[in-house]
Amino acid sequence: MKKIVKVGNIECGAKDLFLISGPCVIEEESIMMKTAEKLKVFQSA
């Protein structure tokens, strides 16, 4: 069973990937930038 939660005009749990992260998972800027680059490649596929 899939649950879709609407936040504003965004449907979380729908067909598109939806990630939530915050400062607690970012230890330093270089890690954040590496992660962003990987997500950019993943999103393009």
PyMOL commands that place a pseudoatom at each C-alpha (Angstrom):
pseudoatom trace, name=CA, resn=MET, resi=1, chain=A, elem=C, hetatm=0, pos=[0.000, 0.000, 0.000]
pseudoatom trace, name=CA, resn=LYS, resi=2, chain=A, elem=C, hetatm=0, pos=[1.405, 3.382, -1.018]
pseudoatom trace, name=CA, resn=LYS, resi=3, chain=A, elem=C, hetatm=0, pos=[0.604, 6.547, 0.904]
pseudoatom trace, name=CA, resn=ILE, resi=4, chain=A, elem=C, hetatm=0, pos=[0.767, 9.902, -0.869]
pseudoatom trace, name=CA, resn=VAL, resi=5, chain=A, elem=C, hetatm=0, pos=[1.010, 13.011, 1.295]
pseudoatom trace, name=CA, resn=LYS, resi=6, chain=A, elem=C, hetatm=0, pos=[0.472, 16.403, -0.301]
pseudoatom trace, name=CA, resn=VAL, resi=7, chain=A, elem=C, hetatm=0, pos=[2.651, 19.281, 0.936]
pseudoatom trace, name=CA, resn=GLY, resi=8, chain=A, elem=C, hetatm=0, pos=[1.600, 22.451, -0.844]
pseudoatom trace, name=CA, resn=ASN, resi=9, chain=A, elem=C, hetatm=0, pos=[1.509, 21.444, -4.514]
pseudoatom trace, name=CA, resn=ILE, resi=10, chain=A, elem=C, hetatm=0, pos=[4.040, 18.605, -4.081]
pseudoatom trace, name=CA, resn=GLU, resi=11, chain=A, elem=C, hetatm=0, pos=[2.864, 15.011, -3.750]
pseudoatom trace, name=CA, resn=CYS, resi=12, chain=A, elem=C, hetatm=0, pos=[5.303, 13.079, -1.541]
pseudoatom trace, name=CA, resn=GLY, resi=13, chain=A, elem=C, hetatm=0, pos=[5.222, 9.380, -2.325]
pseudoatom trace, name=CA, resn=ALA, resi=14, chain=A, elem=C, hetatm=0, pos=[3.996, 9.854, -5.890]
pseudoatom trace, name=CA, resn=LYS, resi=15, chain=A, elem=C, hetatm=0, pos=[5.936, 8.726, -8.968]
pseudoatom trace, name=CA, resn=ASP, resi=16, chain=A, elem=C, hetatm=0, pos=[8.831, 11.203, -8.577]
pseudoatom trace, name=CA, resn=LEU, resi=17, chain=A, elem=C, hetatm=0, pos=[11.695, 10.740, -6.134]
pseudoatom trace, name=CA, resn=PHE, resi=18, chain=A, elem=C, hetatm=0, pos=[11.261, 12.915, -3.047]
pseudoatom trace, name=CA, resn=LEU, resi=19, chain=A, elem=C, hetatm=0, pos=[14.091, 13.363, -0.553]
pseudoatom trace, name=CA, resn=ILE, resi=20, chain=A, elem=C, hetatm=0, pos=[14.116, 15.173, 2.746]
pseudoatom trace, name=CA, resn=SER, resi=21, chain=A, elem=C, hetatm=0, pos=[17.396, 16.095, 4.378]
pseudoatom trace, name=CA, resn=GLY, resi=22, chain=A, elem=C, hetatm=0, pos=[18.695, 18.770, 6.630]
pseudoatom trace, name=CA, resn=PRO, resi=23, chain=A, elem=C, hetatm=0, pos=[21.703, 20.066, 8.478]
pseudoatom trace, name=CA, resn=CYS, resi=24, chain=A, elem=C, hetatm=0, pos=[21.827, 16.948, 10.656]
pseudoatom trace, name=CA, resn=VAL, resi=25, chain=A, elem=C, hetatm=0, pos=[23.022, 14.883, 7.666]
pseudoatom trace, name=CA, resn=ILE, resi=26, chain=A, elem=C, hetatm=0, pos=[25.512, 17.416, 6.298]
pseudoatom trace, name=CA, resn=GLU, resi=27, chain=A, elem=C, hetatm=0, pos=[28.883, 17.209, 8.021]
pseudoatom trace, name=CA, resn=GLU, resi=28, chain=A, elem=C, hetatm=0, pos=[30.747, 19.501, 5.659]
pseudoatom trace, name=CA, resn=GLU, resi=29, chain=A, elem=C, hetatm=0, pos=[30.253, 21.385, 2.406]
pseudoatom trace, name=CA, resn=SER, resi=30, chain=A, elem=C, hetatm=0, pos=[32.304, 18.946, 0.292]
pseudoatom trace, name=CA, resn=ILE, resi=31, chain=A, elem=C, hetatm=0, pos=[30.011, 16.057, 1.268]
pseudoatom trace, name=CA, resn=MET, resi=32, chain=A, elem=C, hetatm=0, pos=[26.954, 18.136, 0.372]
pseudoatom trace, name=CA, resn=MET, resi=33, chain=A, elem=C, hetatm=0, pos=[28.417, 19.055, -3.036]
pseudoatom trace, name=CA, resn=LYS, resi=34, chain=A, elem=C, hetatm=0, pos=[29.382, 15.436, -3.843]
pseudoatom trace, name=CA, resn=THR, resi=35, chain=A, elem=C, hetatm=0, pos=[25.891, 14.289, -2.908]
pseudoatom trace, name=CA, resn=ALA, resi=36, chain=A, elem=C, hetatm=0, pos=[24.302, 17.016, -5.043]
pseudoatom trace, name=CA, resn=GLU, resi=37, chain=A, elem=C, hetatm=0, pos=[26.402, 15.978, -8.061]
pseudoatom trace, name=CA, resn=LYS, resi=38, chain=A, elem=C, hetatm=0, pos=[25.385, 12.311, -7.659]
pseudoatom trace, name=CA, resn=LEU, resi=39, chain=A, elem=C, hetatm=0, pos=[21.713, 13.281, -7.349]
pseudoatom trace, name=CA, resn=LYS, resi=40, chain=A, elem=C, hetatm=0, pos=[21.992, 15.461, -10.443]
pseudoatom trace, name=CA, resn=VAL, resi=41, chain=A, elem=C, hetatm=0, pos=[23.316, 12.501, -12.465]
pseudoatom trace, name=CA, resn=PHE, resi=42, chain=A, elem=C, hetatm=0, pos=[20.659, 10.199, -11.000]
pseudoatom trace, name=CA, resn=GLN, resi=43, chain=A, elem=C, hetatm=0, pos=[17.885, 12.671, -11.810]
pseudoatom trace, name=CA, resn=SER, resi=44, chain=A, elem=C, hetatm=0, pos=[19.064, 12.966, -15.435]
pseudoatom trace, name=CA, resn=ALA, resi=45, chain=A, elem=C, hetatm=0, pos=[18.871, 9.206, -16.029]
for i in range(1, 45): cmd.bond("trace and resi %d" % i, "trace and resi %d" % (i + 1))
show_as sticks, trace
zoom trace
